[in-house]
């Protein structure tokens, strides 16, 4: 990477990491803490308060992505972070569960993921973009593991209100990073084709990635409906779950380093499809382990899950940004992030229903079927040709404009 690419990748990964840490901090303690609010005795409303964030975020990713194509990435990112911070502070001040739902919904309305990934794509070459996206993917997984370690400790001292206040302050800190650390966004041309939602919805390779990110995040969240209970059954108390999560995430990030060498040698498609296969095998392993959960087996399965998940989390947005025409990159990543958010919402809602009605084995079985369908749908994919020079980019844009 060039110094500018390293600066862009580091600053935007930090924005993702800080924002996701703020979100993940509340998850390990949310259900217990929310029960103390007026109206918190209703599990349906507690579930709504947890899931409404993913719904509002999913609905607004496309508008934010289109706006970033037209009005500039940084403006849209700053606006989204301000909305996210406002939602965090509203949740911190919520006097009842209904207001907590409103705060979570406003948090989700700060849907900047598409604009952030589009800005990173603008500022990196195709040949290094997967590595840049990997920093974001790794930061998400690492922040999830870190939140499992520190959230119970922080909640004991500052409560759920304090956690939401910390989340809002992190969002404001991200605005400072955008304004003063992230390199200036490339100048956008006033002439030429504008971003089109219809264009990206008729793009078959992009649609494969959209289906894939929905499945991946639905599987990810539904796993955690059952996984904590399996770890408890294996003999690991709730306050020690981080001892499994954290090593699995850190080790998987180290393994990811080999992915970049394989990509440079032209094996991106093989790596991508293998990662889907790994996550599929993990679901089958969890299905078997659900009958007789053992801690070593669960630890190994989690390690392989994070290996596959982190690879897919890095390669999918990279592929989406490379396949999309530059003038529609925000729109394409808006659709992509919409399906990602809706996958999280579906994973929590449907995963809970499956666990209740067909048990953990049934949940993991459905996950495996979804991943198999994705693997079949992704099989025809071809890795896009890397474009290194401005001339090549302009030529590709001209071909796209001509149909």
HELIX and SHEET records of a PDB file:
HELIX    1   1 UNK A    3  UNK A   34  1                                  32    
HELIX    2   2 UNK A   43  UNK A   71  1                                  29    
HELIX    3   3 UNK A   73  UNK A   92  1                                  20    
HELIX    4   4 UNK A   97  UNK A  108  1                                  12    
HELIX    5   5 UNK A  113  UNK A  122  1                                  10    
HELIX    6   6 UNK A  126  UNK A  180  1                                  55    
HELIX    7   7 UNK A  197  UNK A  201  1                                   5    
HELIX    8   8 UNK A  204  UNK A  233  1                                  30    
HELIX    9   9 UNK A  238  UNK A  240  5                                   3    
HELIX   10  10 UNK A  242  UNK A  264  1                                  23    
HELIX   11  11 UNK A  268  UNK A  289  1                                  22    
HELIX   12  12 UNK A  295  UNK A  323  1                                  29    
HELIX   13  13 UNK A  326  UNK A  328  5                                   3    
HELIX   14  14 UNK A  329  UNK A  357  1                                  29    
HELIX   15  15 UNK A  359  UNK A  378  1                                  20    
HELIX   16  16 UNK A  390  UNK A  401  1                                  12    
END                                                                             
